[in-house]
Amino acid sequence: MAVLLMANGAEGWVNSIHAIYQYTYLRISQQAWEDYMQKEELAAVRKALAKDPYLKRPDIDRIKRSRRQEIVLSDMPAPKVESFEFFIIPDSTAAKVEPIAVGHYDPNTGAMEVATWDEVKTYLQVPKTDN
């Protein structure tokens, strides 16, 4: 799929990587929001149980719903997506599969660097010296 996306040119490739970033950000945001809501609900229930340790299940559910309705989205800090590396690999079932290219994308600056795997291997090879 990456080869097809790369065929759209540099701008199409950058747009594809940015779409992956947006999907990742959405997933992280949803999980962070749910975690925040559960933490706030738990705190409200614990506070109510401290006042009345004999609360029934319907009362606890009511307290959770009430706290969830009070929370405003801006109360939760926005999650941060770190820059990430990506590998483009061929669609193959061969025993030894090497990447076609590797890259790095920083969503905060929009900077992206991509190199072919052959360039990376050449760069990492250290010339042998005879002693």
PyMOL CGO cylinders between C-alpha atoms (Angstrom):
from pymol import cmd
from pymol.cgo import CYLINDER

trace = [
    CYLINDER, 0.00, 0.00, 0.00, 2.85, 2.37, 0.80, 0.3, 1, 1, 1, 1, 1, 1,
    CYLINDER, 2.85, 2.37, 0.80, 4.18, 2.04, -2.74, 0.3, 1, 1, 1, 1, 1, 1,
    CYLINDER, 4.18, 2.04, -2.74, 0.78, 3.10, -4.08, 0.3, 1, 1, 1, 1, 1, 1,
    CYLINDER, 0.78, 3.10, -4.08, 0.73, 6.05, -1.71, 0.3, 1, 1, 1, 1, 1, 1,
    CYLINDER, 0.73, 6.05, -1.71, 4.27, 7.00, -2.71, 0.3, 1, 1, 1, 1, 1, 1,
    CYLINDER, 4.27, 7.00, -2.71, 3.21, 6.88, -6.37, 0.3, 1, 1, 1, 1, 1, 1,
    CYLINDER, 3.21, 6.88, -6.37, 1.01, 9.90, -5.64, 0.3, 1, 1, 1, 1, 1, 1,
    CYLINDER, 1.01, 9.90, -5.64, 4.16, 11.97, -5.26, 0.3, 1, 1, 1, 1, 1, 1,
    CYLINDER, 4.16, 11.97, -5.26, 5.79, 13.62, -2.29, 0.3, 1, 1, 1, 1, 1, 1,
    CYLINDER, 5.79, 13.62, -2.29, 2.71, 15.61, -1.33, 0.3, 1, 1, 1, 1, 1, 1,
    CYLINDER, 2.71, 15.61, -1.33, 0.48, 12.53, -1.43, 0.3, 1, 1, 1, 1, 1, 1,
    CYLINDER, 0.48, 12.53, -1.43, 2.97, 10.61, 0.70, 0.3, 1, 1, 1, 1, 1, 1,
    CYLINDER, 2.97, 10.61, 0.70, 3.17, 13.40, 3.29, 0.3, 1, 1, 1, 1, 1, 1,
    CYLINDER, 3.17, 13.40, 3.29, -0.63, 13.58, 3.37, 0.3, 1, 1, 1, 1, 1, 1,
    CYLINDER, -0.63, 13.58, 3.37, -0.79, 9.81, 3.96, 0.3, 1, 1, 1, 1, 1, 1,
    CYLINDER, -0.79, 9.81, 3.96, 1.68, 9.99, 6.84, 0.3, 1, 1, 1, 1, 1, 1,
    CYLINDER, 1.68, 9.99, 6.84, -0.24, 12.93, 8.30, 0.3, 1, 1, 1, 1, 1, 1,
    CYLINDER, -0.24, 12.93, 8.30, -3.49, 10.90, 8.05, 0.3, 1, 1, 1, 1, 1, 1,
    CYLINDER, -3.49, 10.90, 8.05, -1.78, 8.11, 10.02, 0.3, 1, 1, 1, 1, 1, 1,
    CYLINDER, -1.78, 8.11, 10.02, -0.77, 10.69, 12.61, 0.3, 1, 1, 1, 1, 1, 1,
    CYLINDER, -0.77, 10.69, 12.61, -4.34, 12.01, 12.84, 0.3, 1, 1, 1, 1, 1, 1,
    CYLINDER, -4.34, 12.01, 12.84, -5.70, 8.49, 13.31, 0.3, 1, 1, 1, 1, 1, 1,
    CYLINDER, -5.70, 8.49, 13.31, -3.10, 7.82, 16.01, 0.3, 1, 1, 1, 1, 1, 1,
    CYLINDER, -3.10, 7.82, 16.01, -3.95, 11.10, 17.72, 0.3, 1, 1, 1, 1, 1, 1,
    CYLINDER, -3.95, 11.10, 17.72, -7.67, 10.27, 17.64, 0.3, 1, 1, 1, 1, 1, 1,
    CYLINDER, -7.67, 10.27, 17.64, -7.05, 6.84, 19.18, 0.3, 1, 1, 1, 1, 1, 1,
    CYLINDER, -7.05, 6.84, 19.18, -4.79, 8.27, 21.88, 0.3, 1, 1, 1, 1, 1, 1,
    CYLINDER, -4.79, 8.27, 21.88, -7.26, 11.09, 22.60, 0.3, 1, 1, 1, 1, 1, 1,
    CYLINDER, -7.26, 11.09, 22.60, -10.19, 8.70, 22.95, 0.3, 1, 1, 1, 1, 1, 1,
    CYLINDER, -10.19, 8.70, 22.95, -8.25, 6.47, 25.33, 0.3, 1, 1, 1, 1, 1, 1,
    CYLINDER, -8.25, 6.47, 25.33, -7.00, 9.45, 27.35, 0.3, 1, 1, 1, 1, 1, 1,
    CYLINDER, -7.00, 9.45, 27.35, -10.54, 10.86, 27.56, 0.3, 1, 1, 1, 1, 1, 1,
    CYLINDER, -10.54, 10.86, 27.56, -11.95, 7.52, 28.76, 0.3, 1, 1, 1, 1, 1, 1,
    CYLINDER, -11.95, 7.52, 28.76, -9.16, 7.12, 31.32, 0.3, 1, 1, 1, 1, 1, 1,
    CYLINDER, -9.16, 7.12, 31.32, -9.75, 10.66, 32.57, 0.3, 1, 1, 1, 1, 1, 1,
    CYLINDER, -9.75, 10.66, 32.57, -13.51, 10.06, 32.85, 0.3, 1, 1, 1, 1, 1, 1,
    CYLINDER, -13.51, 10.06, 32.85, -13.02, 6.83, 34.78, 0.3, 1, 1, 1, 1, 1, 1,
    CYLINDER, -13.02, 6.83, 34.78, -10.57, 8.52, 37.14, 0.3, 1, 1, 1, 1, 1, 1,
    CYLINDER, -10.57, 8.52, 37.14, -13.02, 11.35, 37.80, 0.3, 1, 1, 1, 1, 1, 1,
    CYLINDER, -13.02, 11.35, 37.80, -15.96, 8.95, 38.28, 0.3, 1, 1, 1, 1, 1, 1,
    CYLINDER, -15.96, 8.95, 38.28, -13.91, 6.85, 40.70, 0.3, 1, 1, 1, 1, 1, 1,
    CYLINDER, -13.91, 6.85, 40.70, -12.94, 9.93, 42.72, 0.3, 1, 1, 1, 1, 1, 1,
    CYLINDER, -12.94, 9.93, 42.72, -16.60, 11.03, 42.93, 0.3, 1, 1, 1, 1, 1, 1,
    CYLINDER, -16.60, 11.03, 42.93, -17.72, 7.55, 44.04, 0.3, 1, 1, 1, 1, 1, 1,
    CYLINDER, -17.72, 7.55, 44.04, -14.97, 7.32, 46.67, 0.3, 1, 1, 1, 1, 1, 1,
    CYLINDER, -14.97, 7.32, 46.67, -15.94, 10.73, 48.02, 0.3, 1, 1, 1, 1, 1, 1,
    CYLINDER, -15.94, 10.73, 48.02, -19.60, 9.67, 48.23, 0.3, 1, 1, 1, 1, 1, 1,
    CYLINDER, -19.60, 9.67, 48.23, -18.68, 6.34, 49.85, 0.3, 1, 1, 1, 1, 1, 1,
    CYLINDER, -18.68, 6.34, 49.85, -16.64, 8.19, 52.47, 0.3, 1, 1, 1, 1, 1, 1,
    CYLINDER, -16.64, 8.19, 52.47, -19.84, 10.04, 53.45, 0.3, 1, 1, 1, 1, 1, 1,
    CYLINDER, -19.84, 10.04, 53.45, -22.14, 7.01, 53.17, 0.3, 1, 1, 1, 1, 1, 1,
    CYLINDER, -22.14, 7.01, 53.17, -20.47, 3.59, 53.02, 0.3, 1, 1, 1, 1, 1, 1,
    CYLINDER, -20.47, 3.59, 53.02, -23.82, 1.85, 52.41, 0.3, 1, 1, 1, 1, 1, 1,
    CYLINDER, -23.82, 1.85, 52.41, -24.55, 3.26, 48.95, 0.3, 1, 1, 1, 1, 1, 1,
    CYLINDER, -24.55, 3.26, 48.95, -26.46, 0.95, 46.64, 0.3, 1, 1, 1, 1, 1, 1,
    CYLINDER, -26.46, 0.95, 46.64, -25.44, 0.18, 43.06, 0.3, 1, 1, 1, 1, 1, 1,
    CYLINDER, -25.44, 0.18, 43.06, -28.08, 2.53, 41.52, 0.3, 1, 1, 1, 1, 1, 1,
    CYLINDER, -28.08, 2.53, 41.52, -26.72, 5.37, 43.69, 0.3, 1, 1, 1, 1, 1, 1,
    CYLINDER, -26.72, 5.37, 43.69, -23.17, 4.67, 42.53, 0.3, 1, 1, 1, 1, 1, 1,
    CYLINDER, -23.17, 4.67, 42.53, -24.30, 4.62, 38.88, 0.3, 1, 1, 1, 1, 1, 1,
    CYLINDER, -24.30, 4.62, 38.88, -26.14, 7.92, 39.39, 0.3, 1, 1, 1, 1, 1, 1,
    CYLINDER, -26.14, 7.92, 39.39, -23.00, 9.50, 40.92, 0.3, 1, 1, 1, 1, 1, 1,
    CYLINDER, -23.00, 9.50, 40.92, -20.91, 8.31, 37.96, 0.3, 1, 1, 1, 1, 1, 1,
    CYLINDER, -20.91, 8.31, 37.96, -23.39, 9.68, 35.41, 0.3, 1, 1, 1, 1, 1, 1,
    CYLINDER, -23.39, 9.68, 35.41, -23.61, 12.96, 37.27, 0.3, 1, 1, 1, 1, 1, 1,
    CYLINDER, -23.61, 12.96, 37.27, -19.83, 13.38, 37.38, 0.3, 1, 1, 1, 1, 1, 1,
    CYLINDER, -19.83, 13.38, 37.38, -19.50, 12.45, 33.70, 0.3, 1, 1, 1, 1, 1, 1,
    CYLINDER, -19.50, 12.45, 33.70, -22.04, 15.14, 32.76, 0.3, 1, 1, 1, 1, 1, 1,
    CYLINDER, -22.04, 15.14, 32.76, -20.17, 17.78, 34.80, 0.3, 1, 1, 1, 1, 1, 1,
    CYLINDER, -20.17, 17.78, 34.80, -16.84, 17.23, 33.04, 0.3, 1, 1, 1, 1, 1, 1,
    CYLINDER, -16.84, 17.23, 33.04, -15.93, 19.62, 30.24, 0.3, 1, 1, 1, 1, 1, 1,
    CYLINDER, -15.93, 19.62, 30.24, -13.61, 18.51, 27.45, 0.3, 1, 1, 1, 1, 1, 1,
    CYLINDER, -13.61, 18.51, 27.45, -11.28, 21.44, 28.13, 0.3, 1, 1, 1, 1, 1, 1,
    CYLINDER, -11.28, 21.44, 28.13, -10.69, 20.08, 31.66, 0.3, 1, 1, 1, 1, 1, 1,
    CYLINDER, -10.69, 20.08, 31.66, -8.63, 17.26, 30.20, 0.3, 1, 1, 1, 1, 1, 1,
    CYLINDER, -8.63, 17.26, 30.20, -5.11, 18.03, 28.99, 0.3, 1, 1, 1, 1, 1, 1,
    CYLINDER, -5.11, 18.03, 28.99, -4.55, 17.26, 25.31, 0.3, 1, 1, 1, 1, 1, 1,
    CYLINDER, -4.55, 17.26, 25.31, -2.39, 14.19, 24.72, 0.3, 1, 1, 1, 1, 1, 1,
    CYLINDER, -2.39, 14.19, 24.72, 0.91, 14.58, 22.95, 0.3, 1, 1, 1, 1, 1, 1,
    CYLINDER, 0.91, 14.58, 22.95, 1.90, 12.37, 20.04, 0.3, 1, 1, 1, 1, 1, 1,
    CYLINDER, 1.90, 12.37, 20.04, 5.64, 11.91, 19.85, 0.3, 1, 1, 1, 1, 1, 1,
    CYLINDER, 5.64, 11.91, 19.85, 7.51, 11.80, 16.57, 0.3, 1, 1, 1, 1, 1, 1,
    CYLINDER, 7.51, 11.80, 16.57, 7.70, 8.31, 15.13, 0.3, 1, 1, 1, 1, 1, 1,
    CYLINDER, 7.70, 8.31, 15.13, 9.68, 6.14, 12.75, 0.3, 1, 1, 1, 1, 1, 1,
    CYLINDER, 9.68, 6.14, 12.75, 8.16, 4.08, 9.99, 0.3, 1, 1, 1, 1, 1, 1,
    CYLINDER, 8.16, 4.08, 9.99, 9.32, 1.24, 7.76, 0.3, 1, 1, 1, 1, 1, 1,
    CYLINDER, 9.32, 1.24, 7.76, 8.05, 0.46, 4.29, 0.3, 1, 1, 1, 1, 1, 1,
    CYLINDER, 8.05, 0.46, 4.29, 8.21, -3.27, 3.66, 0.3, 1, 1, 1, 1, 1, 1,
    CYLINDER, 8.21, -3.27, 3.66, 7.22, -5.23, 0.57, 0.3, 1, 1, 1, 1, 1, 1,
    CYLINDER, 7.22, -5.23, 0.57, 4.11, -7.38, 0.63, 0.3, 1, 1, 1, 1, 1, 1,
    CYLINDER, 4.11, -7.38, 0.63, 5.88, -10.71, 0.57, 0.3, 1, 1, 1, 1, 1, 1,
    CYLINDER, 5.88, -10.71, 0.57, 5.83, -14.09, 2.23, 0.3, 1, 1, 1, 1, 1, 1,
    CYLINDER, 5.83, -14.09, 2.23, 9.52, -14.71, 1.62, 0.3, 1, 1, 1, 1, 1, 1,
    CYLINDER, 9.52, -14.71, 1.62, 11.64, -15.92, 4.53, 0.3, 1, 1, 1, 1, 1, 1,
    CYLINDER, 11.64, -15.92, 4.53, 13.88, -12.86, 4.46, 0.3, 1, 1, 1, 1, 1, 1,
    CYLINDER, 13.88, -12.86, 4.46, 12.08, -9.57, 3.86, 0.3, 1, 1, 1, 1, 1, 1,
    CYLINDER, 12.08, -9.57, 3.86, 14.00, -6.31, 3.96, 0.3, 1, 1, 1, 1, 1, 1,
    CYLINDER, 14.00, -6.31, 3.96, 12.41, -2.88, 4.16, 0.3, 1, 1, 1, 1, 1, 1,
    CYLINDER, 12.41, -2.88, 4.16, 12.22, -0.78, 1.02, 0.3, 1, 1, 1, 1, 1, 1,
    CYLINDER, 12.22, -0.78, 1.02, 12.61, 2.48, 2.90, 0.3, 1, 1, 1, 1, 1, 1,
    CYLINDER, 12.61, 2.48, 2.90, 12.67, 3.89, 6.41, 0.3, 1, 1, 1, 1, 1, 1,
    CYLINDER, 12.67, 3.89, 6.41, 11.64, 7.28, 7.66, 0.3, 1, 1, 1, 1, 1, 1,
    CYLINDER, 11.64, 7.28, 7.66, 10.98, 9.60, 10.55, 0.3, 1, 1, 1, 1, 1, 1,
    CYLINDER, 10.98, 9.60, 10.55, 7.96, 11.91, 10.94, 0.3, 1, 1, 1, 1, 1, 1,
    CYLINDER, 7.96, 11.91, 10.94, 7.55, 14.68, 13.51, 0.3, 1, 1, 1, 1, 1, 1,
    CYLINDER, 7.55, 14.68, 13.51, 3.87, 15.71, 13.67, 0.3, 1, 1, 1, 1, 1, 1,
    CYLINDER, 3.87, 15.71, 13.67, 4.67, 18.80, 15.73, 0.3, 1, 1, 1, 1, 1, 1,
    CYLINDER, 4.67, 18.80, 15.73, 6.79, 20.37, 12.99, 0.3, 1, 1, 1, 1, 1, 1,
    CYLINDER, 6.79, 20.37, 12.99, 5.53, 18.41, 9.98, 0.3, 1, 1, 1, 1, 1, 1,
    CYLINDER, 5.53, 18.41, 9.98, 9.12, 17.42, 9.17, 0.3, 1, 1, 1, 1, 1, 1,
    CYLINDER, 9.12, 17.42, 9.17, 9.62, 14.09, 7.46, 0.3, 1, 1, 1, 1, 1, 1,
    CYLINDER, 9.62, 14.09, 7.46, 12.80, 12.32, 6.44, 0.3, 1, 1, 1, 1, 1, 1,
    CYLINDER, 12.80, 12.32, 6.44, 12.81, 9.21, 4.26, 0.3, 1, 1, 1, 1, 1, 1,
    CYLINDER, 12.81, 9.21, 4.26, 15.74, 7.11, 3.03, 0.3, 1, 1, 1, 1, 1, 1,
    CYLINDER, 15.74, 7.11, 3.03, 15.88, 3.94, 1.01, 0.3, 1, 1, 1, 1, 1, 1,
    CYLINDER, 15.88, 3.94, 1.01, 17.02, 0.84, 2.86, 0.3, 1, 1, 1, 1, 1, 1,
    CYLINDER, 17.02, 0.84, 2.86, 20.04, 0.52, 0.55, 0.3, 1, 1, 1, 1, 1, 1,
    CYLINDER, 20.04, 0.52, 0.55, 21.14, 4.05, 1.53, 0.3, 1, 1, 1, 1, 1, 1,
    CYLINDER, 21.14, 4.05, 1.53, 20.82, 3.16, 5.21, 0.3, 1, 1, 1, 1, 1, 1,
    CYLINDER, 20.82, 3.16, 5.21, 22.82, -0.07, 4.80, 0.3, 1, 1, 1, 1, 1, 1,
    CYLINDER, 22.82, -0.07, 4.80, 25.54, 1.76, 2.88, 0.3, 1, 1, 1, 1, 1, 1,
    CYLINDER, 25.54, 1.76, 2.88, 25.74, 4.47, 5.52, 0.3, 1, 1, 1, 1, 1, 1,
    CYLINDER, 25.74, 4.47, 5.52, 25.95, 1.95, 8.38, 0.3, 1, 1, 1, 1, 1, 1,
    CYLINDER, 25.95, 1.95, 8.38, 28.66, -0.18, 6.80, 0.3, 1, 1, 1, 1, 1, 1,
    CYLINDER, 28.66, -0.18, 6.80, 32.01, 0.50, 8.40, 0.3, 1, 1, 1, 1, 1, 1,
    CYLINDER, 32.01, 0.50, 8.40, 35.05, -0.04, 6.21, 0.3, 1, 1, 1, 1, 1, 1,
    CYLINDER, 35.05, -0.04, 6.21, 37.23, -2.87, 7.49, 0.3, 1, 1, 1, 1, 1, 1,
    CYLINDER, 37.23, -2.87, 7.49, 40.75, -1.93, 8.48, 0.3, 1, 1, 1, 1, 1, 1,
    CYLINDER, 40.75, -1.93, 8.48, 43.64, -4.40, 8.49, 0.3, 1, 1, 1, 1, 1, 1,
    CYLINDER, 43.64, -4.40, 8.49, 45.88, -4.37, 11.56, 0.3, 1, 1, 1, 1, 1, 1,
]
cmd.load_cgo(trace, "trace")
